[in-house]
């Protein structure tokens, strides 16, 4: 009840703006397009901030510690911070709207990046670890921003809106690592350790992304969607509610299937991706070859998004969810049976791995939006993204243990087979309960 009261107060405070959009379908379409533009701009900045920082986080820790034994700690802290931020951004967005939730998340990530730069200047390890934890908020917010574009989208536009956000992230994610040397030189010129240079870029990019949301995401699309939903509910108050239990059950299934789809694809993708560079180095591949394979993998994670979104909207969520499982299976089989010295097979395997993840994330996100009500949507989305972050951390941790105890082939094949669990889950979601009403 308290959440409903809070939402009502938020709606009342922006009543004049929101009412203009509730009363006008044309204004609603304009707000949808405007929101997408804001999301695209913020995602470009956010992608740059995310990629630039991750590229050298482990190297900074390695320099400070004098050993690579704990070089994985930055990634663990970053993931933990990302999970916590996903939860908080979801709650803030639900209570105050996307504008404040996303702005707060990006600005927090920017503060974390500044902390990393200061820790490098002062050689303070504790500050580095704390700052990396806070920096994870930028990653979580960058992922959560994909939902903002769906708030004013209809059912046939949602996956396309998600895909546009993901394609936008690609531009920043590609630019970020390529600016590492440039930012390193800039850092050195102002007396900052070279490795901290990318975090200067990350701080600037995250803060700009936050300001873009804060200044331009008006009126708030989630609050307008909430107002529209409340109006529709009032219009239907006197209609029969005979099938409400069946409807709620099916909506609950949508959340379960969307969440499972994204968790499974995240675990499989991160697990195989994490150990591919190790596998390649053990078989004589040099760093440039490793970089090429991973770059192609990342490209296939994001660049097909626009086509994927259209497919999810046109041919349906079920078909694309099954396609995600089948594509990940193909990736696992290729990776497992590829000759260790074959760049071609490894490229195909990692490209399929990225594509399967792309199918799963866009389709799963659309399912979550379809199955949630605006009054609880952002909160649910935040919780789901926490689970996705934890799934990625689990996949990365388990992958090392599997390879240590067995082999990269076993890991890849197991990941591919594991992804097939998506198919029965999706088929279960299609089962319509038989009403007991006579």
Steps between C-alpha positions, in 0.01 A plus 500: 500500500783742583649455153163587344481815711856596404425445132186714531698786654760479225227510238329796666825700510533470122127499427496789253769352279377144522135583433597655164644166395221289646242696298692494170610186309713723276685639804552143617664409168719809519605411856587146387725635224654763727572246771676277247722791393596571863570130562714475184717797601542379857581146385782625277655682796426213737656242269820703480515535878442131554747364244782744568506425871470122481789484255760603759340432840685174553828657384477777760444245776788291367732802513400594854521144634814403311343166406229371268365260765219741589456659159148357484390695808408817303260302281343338806456837673370658182243219462393522864460877473304455180259258666440729797453803274252315276282440805522861621453660158190287448354614834582868442355485149181339627448766765623814325513407130763396247650850484623509858578128523721489191662837570589391854647171376719655231620783725590246771700302245680821403590565865638146522719562194633821657580297813703255290706788359565637850597154626753468217645841588529413870577128452215422740385140450196522731377809319548319168287206608229723649497717187469199270200386702335840449611512135286189441193725527581635154484153347171414669344830394621459143315168489189636674473790254384255233168476687432874479440483126224242553287699745303678227533223242212275404534122489620503138768762567661381822768264372591751229541773765725270706709418195552867412639559851735203471631603157572844644706345779720341234632833377625596844620148582711492183635853544593456867777237467638673191550816705704325770836613357375852434363538852815344643708766328265773622521369856880495490503859371313620810699291746254213541613133464452384142269211588259741673445685172207285382324566831518874429308421182263272696428772758429756229284261297289377794445852633393621155263204467347586838457866407336407169231309691466764768455789256320348202288207627198722562223415548595170654385213271441257786281748689301573185461125436382463859243776450374338179472165673309650793256664257442170321444322830236753600327449167485125556400500866143394425589227251486131590807364675428130448831419331725720719664206678592333170634832369714556809632145475602550138664836582695331780619242252620778271722635778634152580575417136655840423720477809601139433582584139734782596660310789571189294643693205712719730650201683582312181639805322720620788622149583623416150621854422703522822703187429546547124804734533660258749432207266649691206816604688557140610500398134742760373275780382641850552323795659398655169324176401329483837394863458360432154284209623366694797436811288294297253316342794412843644392622156256210470370572851379847399507574127221254399270665755293706262417198283442288811254753640299503180493118495387480863217743425404342166532123546447491874672453835465121506671437166792729587541350847534156343741649243713629790531152649576340163763764413677458834500123450665549160756732661582242766539220245726712276716606795523145636600331175696779332867420444692701759714662231206597276424870515206456261317251722564704813371814329184317388449358850538835676291680238217251557546540876454876471202461267326253732550740791358782288187296419456408866547848648269683257232232507520462880482876553191524277334217695565680830349824367199313358432327832538795739270784594645855496432533874751221576697478175823683590528322834459161334749592226758602760462169683533306174820687410644411842444135416659547157811657656529219754448242224790652307723492808402137563566402139844658511593334831369156407667505157846513652427207730354290216802559276742432789329169576428399140549705182384795293316254273304364796408852611384601153296186440343519847410864440336419169297215648405713801355763266254241364317521834352819359278306261286313759473819705369689196259222408369496857431871474278438197274261689171674575334392826148360466257715694296319762215749458187347353 
